Amino acid sequence: MTATTTASEATLDRALIARALSYSEHGARTMWLGQPVAAVADRIRAGRTPFPVPSDAVDLARRDVDLLAAVGGRLVTRDDPEWPRLQLAPLDRTPSPSPFALYVRGPARLDVTAGHAITVTGTRTPTSYGRTVTTTLVAELAQFGWNIAASSGYGIAATAHRAALTHQATPVAVLPCGLDIAHPPGNADLLAAIADTGLLISPYPPGTRVTRARRRAHARLLSALCAGVVVIESAHAGEPATTAATAIRVRTPVFAVPGPVTSATSRLPHQLLADGHARLVTSGRDIHHWFD
């Protein structure tokens, strides 16, 4: 058996485990934690799993590998040097542990980029104040060498990514769907630009569609793949609230930018500040100096 064949089989085993785990969030960890990858993959092929796995999972896993290769992506698992261990380990102490694998596209190295990233989160319908604050804050963070992480969505996230691209900060977008799906469609060009210089990351196999549960899960992942989280304009509910709550739980530093008291989009940052869960910031310099 050649080294190339061995590497190919190892990749397929990992893709199969990742594909199988996408069918269940309950009891899935017991299937692979602390066990050899090849042995777990063999159990899946034999149908010996603690939850139902479709019979075509092997074919789908092979397709996943081919699709990743076609778009210049890669599968990063817990035994890879690129795996962001320090960032994701705290999630394993929560009811929603970190995934077995991440599907990644882009030239940046995952662990290095996440270790020096600030996650920017906020409403999908920002005010002009929110867009201005986000653009200025990201520009300042870029001057200090920070990477910028955000969801793939509209609003504050898209504004943060565009500012990162403009100011040569490495952009990181976490998707609530497969890497082969541009979500939302209106951000397709933006996501392509992010893939050219930074990272697109998904915990889901190619072809996976967006659901409410996956939105929550990707928001939790965003809270961990960074050194800190900053909330800019958001009401109480939604992905920014999930991101902030998870960051608090795993002890990722949380920052909040205050807004007008007359605006509904000031509710989440003001509540985080009032409860003592976030540090008040008005600039990227404030965030950088907290870590400095």
Summary of the structure (lengths in Angstrom):
residues: 292
radius of gyration: 19.1
end to end distance: 50.9
largest distance: 68.0
contacts: 1049
relative contact order: 0.13
helix: 49%
strand: 14%
